[in-house]
Amino acid sequence: MANLTVALDQSVDIRDSRPRFYGLRRLARKMVKDRLALFAFIFLILIFLMSILAPLISPYDPTTGDIFNRLKAPGVSPGHILGTDALGRDMVSRLIWGGRVSLRVGFITVVFSSAVGVFLGLLAGYAGGKTDTIIMGLVDIQFAFPGMLVALVFVMVLGPSELHLIEAFAFNGWMVFARLARSLVVTFRDGPMVEAAKAIGVRPIKVMLKHILPNILAPITTLFVLEVARIIGAEAMMSFLGYGIQPPTASWGLMIGEGRTYFPMAWWLIIYPGILVAATVLALNVFSNWLTTAVDPLQKGQSG
Amino acid sequence: MAQYILRKLLGAVVVIAGVSLLVFILTRVIGNPVDVMLPLNATAADRVRLAHQLGIDKPILTQLGEFITGVFHGNFGESWYEQQPALSVALERLPFTLELSGIAMALALIFAIPLGVLSALRPRSLLDKVTSTLSMFGICVPNFWLGLVLILIFANTLHWLPTSGVGDWRYLVLPAITMAVLPLGRITQIVRTAMLEQLREPYVVTARSKGLLEFWVVVRHALKNAGISIVTMSGWELGRIIAGYAIAIEAVFGLPGIGSLVVDSIGQQDFPLIQALTFVIATCITLINLLIDMTYPFFNPRLKFK
């Protein structure tokens, strides 16, 4: 009986020593203190709500044009607060629907790339030896890859579409997660917690997923947010070049690409979508920075 | 030393071969250029003739064999649209992009290093806050969009600079600035972080206590030790410029570099040219990475090429 209590006590200690998320209330208090992070968070929530509620709040259909209302400047035509594009489509509606596409591509891509990357990273770090050498060799090769170029070729060959864009980006994005996960696993692998789990005969796959993964989730979450930001920027660039989201669907990058022909006279065609891309990417970056310091107090001061 | 370089070179060859093979598989196995090159009403005979002419009707392994033998002779086949050797078409465009990215990189470093060092010396000062905010913006603004906005302001509205195309130095101002903004932001951040780390080290205290001028403490001791992270990040950014930013920025400014050629060749499904371009770009990136590795012992003599 005495032995059992000791074991329990120890397990509590080990649990407390791991860097994990603070209580939600504490996180909320920290958020309010950090003005910039608070703004970023509120902005992100607004963008999310806008994307989810697009069918309800969008004043017009984003793909139906109005020949008589082409290229109207903001405020000129009643009912089109931010003006209309070259086909007479309402800018506000297209911006709202465009956010939906950007967020969808960003999140779905990173869900896949992080799942694959984290799993391979865990495997490499936990198994070590040859497995480690092979997986990390692949990671090194991927890091030296001209990612955007490969994505362009990929999308060209398969035909530009949202699905192929996601596949191309996920293929180019898994290795950052693999490298991070591996570096974190290595610090845990030889710790008492994993040793204990192994000693009582837990299967390796379960050790990896139930005992190691929860402990490294915090840094992976911050990388996840950063990657979503990067993919949103990349999607904008590919769509801008014409190899991403295809017309008539609205996407911020595509809107900039379509507006390019007219922009010397019609600045609103490119300014608004560009600001939204920049602001969303910025907000995700600020939020990720804040998350890093909030969940891991040791990093305090690093981000200023 | 020789062994170290050999191993790195081997790694570089693996990467270049990997990229080339991937693009080969993508274009030859999955893609079909005949559909793109011929009008919709082309007959089956036309298709067969064109496929034969392009050499894509042979078994895939034969094509791969021919491709690999070709590469060793520096021969990527003829560009389908330019009717010239693909490799020379690609190499012809390379110097322009290298020049532009060199200017952009120099611009980024000239501002990033002093700004990063000064921010690290006075953390939380006004300068630090302004620099941090601006570098964050630089990282987040999509650069192709920034290019368009700069054209709108400085070319279309103020008429100070030309909108696009090539000519004297004034044509390079906006593209170079557009290209420099993202690396500027990233390098400033890395300089600041690396310097903050180094300035906490005991050797800095020693240097100060022996009466060395603060300028030399910072430049000769701290900055030199921070050098590895700065050079690594700069090299990565240079690689990203050539393989990524240049594609969109050259398209925005209508510049005749390798980036706009990438967009054109992909639009035309010019397989040999795409293959040659990926080879050239992958080689550039791996060479840059190799050069970065070579500089490490200068910053830290303990890293004597193991």
Chai-1 contact restraints between the chains, C-beta under 6 A:
chainA,res_idxA,chainB,res_idxB,connection_type,confidence,min_distance_angstrom,max_distance_angstrom,comment,restraint_id
A,I141,B,V15,contact,1.0,0.0,6.0,A-B,restraint_1
A,I141,B,G18,contact,1.0,0.0,6.0,A-B,restraint_2
A,A144,B,V15,contact,1.0,0.0,6.0,A-B,restraint_3
A,A144,B,I285,contact,1.0,0.0,6.0,A-B,restraint_4
A,A144,B,T286,contact,1.0,0.0,6.0,A-B,restraint_5
A,P146,B,A243,contact,1.0,0.0,6.0,A-B,restraint_6
A,P146,B,I281,contact,1.0,0.0,6.0,A-B,restraint_7
A,P146,B,A282,contact,1.0,0.0,6.0,A-B,restraint_8
A,M148,B,G244,contact,1.0,0.0,6.0,A-B,restraint_9
A,L149,B,A243,contact,1.0,0.0,6.0,A-B,restraint_10
A,L149,B,T278,contact,1.0,0.0,6.0,A-B,restraint_11
A,L149,B,I281,contact,1.0,0.0,6.0,A-B,restraint_12
A,L152,B,I266,contact,1.0,0.0,6.0,A-B,restraint_13
A,V153,B,V23,contact,1.0,0.0,6.0,A-B,restraint_14
A,V153,B,L26,contact,1.0,0.0,6.0,A-B,restraint_15
A,M156,B,I266,contact,1.0,0.0,6.0,A-B,restraint_16
A,V157,B,L26,contact,1.0,0.0,6.0,A-B,restraint_17
A,V157,B,I30,contact,1.0,0.0,6.0,A-B,restraint_18
A,V157,B,G31,contact,1.0,0.0,6.0,A-B,restraint_19
A,G233,B,P142,contact,1.0,0.0,6.0,A-B,restraint_20
A,A236,B,P142,contact,1.0,0.0,6.0,A-B,restraint_21
A,M237,B,A248,contact,1.0,0.0,6.0,A-B,restraint_22
A,F240,B,F144,contact,1.0,0.0,6.0,A-B,restraint_23
A,I256,B,W145,contact,1.0,0.0,6.0,A-B,restraint_24
A,P264,B,N156,contact,1.0,0.0,6.0,A-B,restraint_25
A,W267,B,L152,contact,1.0,0.0,6.0,A-B,restraint_26
A,I270,B,L148,contact,1.0,0.0,6.0,A-B,restraint_27
A,G274,B,W145,contact,1.0,0.0,6.0,A-B,restraint_28
A,V277,B,P142,contact,1.0,0.0,6.0,A-B,restraint_29
A,A278,B,C140,contact,1.0,0.0,6.0,A-B,restraint_30
A,A278,B,V141,contact,1.0,0.0,6.0,A-B,restraint_31
A,V281,B,C140,contact,1.0,0.0,6.0,A-B,restraint_32
A,L282,B,C140,contact,1.0,0.0,6.0,A-B,restraint_33
A,N285,B,C140,contact,1.0,0.0,6.0,A-B,restraint_34
A,G304,B,S132,contact,1.0,0.0,6.0,A-B,restraint_35
